[in-house]
């Protein structure tokens, strides 16, 4: 009986270690994906200007600025 419990505890501990390792790898994978997305070049028209080859990290508030910029009225 005691050997059975020890074996079960060992199996549970191994499973916990395996899950912790998988979680850590998943977190690192997501961080890499996020970093690669942030470094992709932008290719958008904003207020008539085209930004090519600039990374999203260099222009973090470009769209926010575009939304708050007052455009000349058409009257």
NORFEN-V53998 format. One record per backbone hydrogen bond with DSSP energy under -0.5 kcal/mol. NH is the residue of the N-H (numbers start at 1). CO is the residue of the C=O. Records with the same first field share a line. If there is no record, write none. Layout:
NH: CO ; CO
//
This chain:
5: 1
6: 2
7: 3
8: 4
9: 5
10: 6
11: 7
12: 8
13: 9
14: 10
15: 11
16: 12
17: 13
18: 14
19: 15
20: 16
21: 17
22: 18
23: 19
24: 20
25: 21
26: 22
27: 23
28: 24
29: 25
30: 26
31: 27
32: 28
33: 29
34: 30
35: 31
36: 32
37: 33
38: 34
39: 35
40: 37
42: 54
44: 51
46: 44 ; 49
49: 46
51: 44 ; 49
52: 50
53: 42
54: 42
56: 38 ; 40
57: 38
58: 55
59: 55
60: 57
62: 59
65: 61
66: 62
67: 63
68: 64
69: 65
71: 69
//
